[in-house]
């Protein structure tokens, strides 16, 4: 289960990307979540994925 609060989700996702995953595809596979759904949820909260930095900002 991933956090539902956008700020907590941001922190959780960025920590997983930084410490455990090579990128967004691996993260989504590891957490068994839909990549497009995650991107939409994060964009709705004002965060965008930076592929080069491997994090949402």
C-alpha positions as CSV (number, residue, x, y, z in Angstrom):
1,X,0.0,0.0,0.0
2,X,1.4,3.4,-1.0
3,X,0.6,6.6,0.8
4,X,-2.4,8.6,-0.4
5,X,-1.4,12.1,0.9
6,X,0.5,13.8,-2.0
7,X,3.3,15.2,0.2
8,X,3.9,11.8,1.9
9,X,3.6,10.0,-1.5
10,X,6.3,12.4,-2.9
11,X,8.7,11.6,-0.1
12,X,8.0,7.8,-0.3
13,X,8.3,7.6,-4.1
14,X,11.5,9.7,-4.2
15,X,13.1,7.6,-1.4
16,X,12.3,4.4,-3.2
17,X,13.7,5.8,-6.5
18,X,16.8,7.1,-4.8
19,X,17.6,4.0,-2.6
20,X,16.1,1.0,-4.4
21,X,15.1,1.5,-8.0
22,X,16.9,2.3,-11.2
23,X,13.9,4.3,-12.5
24,X,10.2,4.8,-12.6
25,X,9.5,1.6,-14.6
26,X,11.3,-0.5,-12.0
27,X,9.6,1.3,-9.1
28,X,6.1,0.7,-10.6
29,X,6.9,-2.9,-11.2
30,X,8.3,-3.3,-7.6
31,X,5.2,-1.7,-6.1
32,X,2.8,-3.3,-8.5
33,X,1.3,0.1,-9.5
34,X,0.3,1.5,-12.8
35,X,2.9,4.0,-14.1
36,X,0.3,6.3,-15.9
37,X,-1.9,6.4,-12.8
38,X,1.1,7.4,-10.6
39,X,2.1,10.1,-13.1
40,X,-1.4,11.5,-13.2
41,X,-1.7,11.5,-9.4
42,X,1.6,13.2,-9.0
43,X,0.9,15.8,-11.7
44,X,-2.5,16.6,-10.2
45,X,-0.5,17.4,-7.0
46,X,1.9,19.6,-9.0
47,X,4.8,17.2,-9.2
48,X,6.5,16.2,-12.4
49,X,9.0,13.3,-12.9
50,X,12.5,14.3,-13.8
51,X,14.0,11.3,-15.6
52,X,17.5,12.6,-15.4
53,X,17.4,13.2,-11.7
54,X,15.2,10.1,-11.1
55,X,12.8,12.0,-8.9
56,X,9.6,13.9,-8.8
57,X,9.9,17.7,-8.2
